[in-house]
Amino acid sequence: MSWISQLKTSRPSLFWRTFLLLCCLLFFSVIGWLQSFRVLSELPYSQGVAQHIVSTVNLTKYALVTADPLYRIDLLKTLAAREGVLISPRDPTDRVTRISSEGFNGLIDQLVKTSLGPDTILATRVNGNNGLWVTFDIDGDQYWLQTKDDVLDPPYGTNWLWWALAAGIASLFGATLLARHVAQPLARLSACARMVSHGQRPERLPEDASTAEIQAVNVSFNHMVDDLAHMEADRELLLAGVSHDLRTPITRLRLEVELADLPDDSRQAMVSDLEQMENIVNQFLAYARRTNEDQVMVNFGEAVSAALANARVETDPGVELKTNLIPDIFVMAHPLELSRAVQNLIVNAQRYGKSDDGVLRLSMSITQSADGRTATLAVADQGPGLPESQRARVMRPFERGESARSGVTGSGLGLAIVDRIVRRSGGSVELSDAEPHGLLVKVIFPILQPSALKKALKEQDKAAQKLAREEDEKAKSAEEVKRPQPTNGVEAGRDGMGGMNGVDGPLH
């Protein structure tokens, strides 16, 4: 089963580790307590049972010895009826099942023999009759004394079992509360940290925690999130200013180049350099930009097809494209960022993945994992490829492979932007060798499960209905504004004149 393999490969959470540790401690504590009670209560209870047996035998023997022979039969009947004591003669041929010589019963046997003599026999069955059987003699004649065997039951019976069970349940409940009290703040902190890693700003952690350690961690984490937000805002403001300040002279230079009296090859080279500068500025902004929009449900195959259409790869004569896109696979992402990531992969292949004949042989496919949890977009070319030692480096910003430095220009942000966009959606990017040669880029996204898919569909329906209502209200407001108001020119004129006539005194 899949969940068994997950348990084997994944580490247990802090909650379950703490819960199981507390359960083990409580279990062994209860077992030790019961064993201690058994050891401490065994000797006193055994002495009491042995004393009861000895007293019963001695009193019965004394009553029979001192009683009038005419009344001994009545005495035996009275003992049987009121005390549950039966007296019968002992025969050498009796089938006897002796009491156990170990444990609780063995201790009783030793104590009884110490008082009544070593030849005393204690049995639990004689001639097929159950009970507590004890031998004694009167004037050399051997007799059996039979009584109830309930005195042989240990003092910890079923009642103590129920008490132990109740204590165990209460202990498990307490262990659950304690483990949850320890693990819940850490789980919340982990979830908030995960949101920060995905570029989202989480809710502030409570700074009035019940423990000083958790309170200190929450306060530090909130300060860290605030500092990161301030740094991010300052960075975006700086980059926006730099972009604005650079785009203006670039535009001016391009205009001057177009109007200048230059040879065509020189003009084309300068225009190409200016376009490259502008693309680098745009890549900087794309890498640093953080969207404030929430992730929505996106059809993965349709999003990739739309990105291909926007990149105009299918109509490019220098590109041989093969696609195999599975429909109806839904992921949570930003549609614009997902399109940008796919286009960056295409641009990366166009720059570095062309074959020796100058043709880009590109294949794009979407596959689904066997467990249905992830979807993989595979983008493969048949270019020179990328050595394994350089794959980790090209995923970092402003880094390019050594093969990409010869004759190819760029900012080194293409794959870094893809990696950042994918990680914001909880996915990952992997680089490997393509068949027969070239570079294979795998973009792995988590698939929306049926329950999450239904929830996302409901939320989108609500959002669509809300947007439709807002559009209707805007349209009605616009119609009311455009609708001409019924006016009467005469009345208006009269009102105007009335206003003038309202002035005190004559007009000069």
N, C-alpha and C positions, 0 to 999 in steps of 0.2 A: 504494500500500500504506500501511497505517496506521503501520507502524514507520518508513517513510521520512519521512512527515509529522512524526512525533514527533522524528526526528533533526533535521529542518529547524527546528522550532520550539523545541526544548529545547537548553539549553546543555550542552556536553560536561562530563563529570565531571573532577575533578582528576586521577584516575588516567589517563584517556585523554589528557588534555592533556599530562601529564608523559611518558607512554609515547610518544606521537607525537613530542614534542619530542626526546626522547632518541633515538628511531629516526632522525629526520631528521639529527641531529648525527652519529650513528654512521655513517649511510649516506654522508653527504658526507665524513666522515673517511676511510672506506674507499676511496671513489672518489679522493680526493686522494692517499691513500697509493699506490694503484695507479698513478695518473698520475705521481707523483713517481718511483716505481720505474721506470716506463717511460722517462721522460726521462733519468734518471741511468744506466740500463743500456743505453740504445739505442746511444750512441756507442761504448762499449767493445766491445759485442757485434758491432756492425757492423764495427769495425776488425778484430776477430778473424776474422769470416767473410771479409772482403775479403782479409786476409792469407792465409787458408787457400786461397782461390781462386787468388790470385797465386802462392803457393808450388806449388800443384798444376800450374798452367800452366807455370811456369818449369822445374820438375823434369821434367815430361813432355817439354817442348821440348828440354831438355838431354839427356835420355836418348835421344831419337830422333836428335838431331844427332850425338852421340858414339857411338852404337851402330853395329856393323858392319851394312852393308846386308843381309847374309845373315840376320842375326838380328832385323831390325826387325819382321818378322811375328810371330815368337815373343814379342818384347817387347810388341807391341800386344795379343796374346792374354793375356799375363801381367797387363798393366795392367787389362784388362777383367775377368779372373777374380778377381784379388786386390783391386784397388783400386776396381773399378766405374767405371773411366775408359775411355771409348770415343773413338777418334780417327777422324774422317771428313773427307774433303775438302769444302771450301765451294764452293758453286755459286751464281752470281748469281741463279739462278731459285728458290733456296730460299724457302719460305714461313716467315717468321720472326715470332714474337710476342715482342717485346722486353720486358724486365723493366720494371716500373713505376718511373717516375722520382720518385715521391713516397714519403714516409715512410721506413720501415726499408729497403726494397729500393732506393729511390732513393739513400740514403746509401751503400749497398754499391756501387752502380753508379758513383758518383763516386769512391770510394776505389780501385776496381779500375782505372778509366780513368786515374787519377793514376799508378798504378804501371806498367800495361801499355801505356798510350798512349791518346790520345783517340779513336782509330779502333776501339778494342776494343768489341765488341758482346756484351752479356749478354742472353740470351733464355731464356724459360721453355718454348718449344715451337718446334721446327723440323720442318717437313714432317709435322706431326701427332704427333710424338713428344715426350712431356713429359720434363722434366728441367731441369738447369741447363746451358746451352750458353754457351761462351765461345770467341771467335775468337782465333787467333794465327797467325803466319806463320813459315815456315821457308824461307829463301832465296827470298823473294818469293812463295811458294805459301801460299794461305790454307786453314786447317783449322778444323774444329770440335772442341772438347773437350767431351764430354758426361759429366756426373756426376749424382749424386743431388741433388735440389732441397730436401732436408730442412734444409739449412743456412739456407734462406731463412725458415724458421719463426721467429717472434718468440720471445724467451726466456720470455715469459709465455704459456704455452699453457693447455691444459685443467687442468693441475695447479694453476696459480695460480688458476684459476676455482674449483676445488674448495676451495682454501684460503680464498679470499675468501668463499665460501658458508658454510664452517664458522665463519669469524670473524663473519659476519653473524648466524648463528643464535645463537652464543654471546653476541653483543652484544644481540640481542633478549631472550634469557633474562635477562641482567643488567639490561636496561632494565625488564623486567617486575618483577623483584625490587625494584629501586630505586623504581619508581613505586608499587608496592604498599606498600613501607615508608613512603613519604611520605603516601600517600592513605588507608591503612587506619585510622590513628589519627583522622584528621579525619572519615572516614566514621562511625566509631564515636561520635565526639563529636556529629556531626550527628544520628545516630539517638537518642542520649540526650537531646539538646536537644528533639527532636521529641516524645519521651515526656513531657518536662516540660511542653511546651506543651499536651499533651492531658490534663494533670492526673495523669499517672502518675509514680511515682518509679522512676528507672532504677537499674540496678546501678552500684556505684561504679567509676569508671574507674581503671585501674592507675596507681599513683603511682610506680612504678619503671620508667618508660619509658626507652627506649634513648637518647633525646635530651633535653637539658635543656629545650628549648622545649616539647616535647610534655608533659614531666613537669610543668612550670609550669602549662600549660593544664589538665591533668587535675586537679591539686591545687586550682586555683582553681574549677574546675567542681564538684568534690566539695564544697568549702566553700559554694558558692552553693546547691547542692541541699540541704545540711543547713540552711542559714539559711532557705531557703524552707519547708522542712518545719517548722522551729520556728515561723516566722511563721504558717504555716497552722494549726498546732496551737493557738497562742495565739489566733488569730482565731476558730477554732471554739469554743474554750473561752469566750471573751468573749461570742460571740453566743449560745451556749447559756445562759450565766448571765443575759444580758440578756433572752432569751426567757422563761426561767423567772421572772425577777423581774417581767416585764411581764404575763405571762399570769395570774398570781395576782391582781393588782388588777383586771385586766379581767374575770375571772370574778366577782370580788366585786362589781364595779360592775354587771355584768349581772344578778346576783341581786338586788341592791338596787333596780335599775330595775324588775324584774319585780314586786317586792313593794311598791314605792312606789305611792302613790295619785296617779297622774298621768293626764292625758288620753291617750287611745289614740294620737293622732297624735304627741304628744310622746314617749310611751314607744317607739313604733315608730321615730321618728327617732333616739332615743338608742341603741336596740338596733342600728340600722343603723350608727351611728358606731362602736360597740364591735366589731361584726363586721368593719368595715373596718379598724380598728386591729389586730385579730387576724390578718386576711388579710395585712396589710402585714408583720407580724412573721413569719408563715409564709413570705412571699416572700423576706424577708431571709435566713432560714435556708436556703431552697431554693437561693438564689443562692450562698451561701457554703459550703454543704455539699459535701464531696467524698466520693464513695462509695469504699469499699475493695474492693468486689466487682469481680471480673474481668468483662470483656465476654464475652458469649456470642452464639451464633448466634440471630438473631431473624427470624421471618417478618414482613417489613415490613407487608404487607397485613393480616395477622391482628392485629398490634400496634396499627395505626391503628384497625381495627374495634373492638377491645376498648376503646381510649381513647374512641371515640365512644359506646360503650355506657355507660361509666362517667360520661361527661359528660351523659348522658340528653338528647342533642340531638335524637334522632329522635322522642322523645315530646313535645318542647316545641312548643306550638302557635304560638309566635312565631318559629319557625325553619323555613325551607324548605331542606332538605338534598338535595344531589345528590352521589352518590359514584360513583367509577369506580376501584376498587382492584384492580390486577393481582395475582393470587395467585402464590405460590411464588417470591418475591424475598427473598433472605436477606441480611442485613447483620449486622455485629458492633456490638453496643450493649449498654447496660444496660437491661433491660426496664422497670424502674420509671422510670428517667430518660427513656426514650423515650416512655412513656405521659404523663409530666409535661409533656414538650415539646409533644406533640399537644394536650393539654388546655389548655396556656397559649395555643396558637394559637387554639383555639376560644373561650376567654375573651376574648382580645384582639379577635376578630371580634365577639363579643357586645357588647363595650363600645363599640367604635369603628366597626363595619362595618354598622350597621343602615341600611336605606333610609329615605327620607323618611316612609314610612307606618309606621315602627316595626318592620318585619319584617326579620329577618336572612336574607338569601338567600345561603346558603353552599354552595360546591362544593368537594369534596376529591377529588383524583385522584392516582394513582401511575403514572408513566411510566418507561420504561427507555430509556437512551441507545442510539444506533445501534451503538456498539461494545460494549455490554453491560457497561460498567464502572461506571456510576452509575445510581442510581434517584432520582427526583425526586417529592417529595410537594408538590403544588400546592394551596394553600388560598386561595380567592378569595372576596371578598364584593362587594357592590354598594353600599357605603356612599360616603361623601364622598371616600375615598381619602386619600393622603398625598403632599404635594409632594415632588419629587425632592430638593430642597435639605434636607429634614428626615429622609430615609431613613437616612443614615449616623448621625445623632444619636440616633435612637430605638433603635439597636442597642447604645448605651452604657447602662450602669446608671444608674438614677434620671433618665432622660431620657424625655420624652414629646413628641409633636408638638403644635404650637400648636392644632390643631383638637381635640385630645383634652383640652385644659385647660378647655374650656367645658362645665361641667355633668357631667363624668365624673371620677371619682376613681380613684386607683390609685397604686402605688408606682413605676411606671416601670421595673419589672424583668422584665416578661413576656417581651418579645423578647430581652432580654439573657440570661435563663435559657435560652431556646431556643437561642440562638447558642452559649452555653457548652456545653450538652449535646451539640449537633451537632458542635462542634469536637473534643470529646473522642473522638468516634467517627471523626474524620478527614473530616467533611463540612463543608458551608458553608450559609449562609442568604443568600438574595437577595430583595430587595424590588423590585417593579415595578408597573405599572398593570394593572388587570384590565379585561376587556372586558365590557360597554361602558364601565363606570366602576367605581371601587372600588380595593381594594388586593389585590395578588397576592403571596403569600409562598411562595417556593420553598425547600424543605428538601432538600438534595442529600446522599445517602449513597453511599459506595462499596459496590458489590455484591461479595459473596463470589464469587471465581472458582471454577471446578469443583475445582481442586486444593485450594484453601483450604477449600472447602465439604466435601470428603471428609474432610479432616483435622479440621475442626470437628465433623463428625458422629461420627467415631471417638472424639474426646475426650469428647463428650457421652455417647456410649454407655458409655465407661469410667467417667465420673462417675456415670451412672445405675446401673451395676452396683455400683459402690462404695457408693453410697447405699443400694441395696437390701440389700446384705450387712450394712451397719451397722444398718439397720432390723430385719433378721432377728435379728441378735445382740441388739439392744435388746429385741425381743419375747421371745426365749428367756430373757434375764435377768429380765424382768418376770414371766414364767411361773414361773421357779424361785423367785423371791421370794414370789409369791402362793401357791405350792403348800404346803399344810399339812404340817408335819413330823410323822412318826409318834411319838407320845408315849404313855406309860403312866402313868396317874394314881397308881397304887400305887407304882410305882417312883419317880415324882417325889416322892411323899410320903415314901417311905423315904429318898430322898436328902436331903430337907429335914430329916427327923428325924435322919438320920445326921449332918448338919451340926451340929445342935444337940447331939446326943450326943457329938460330938467335942470339946465343951468340957470341959476338965479340971475336976473338982470338982463338987459338987452345985449345983443351981440353987436360988436363993432367991427 
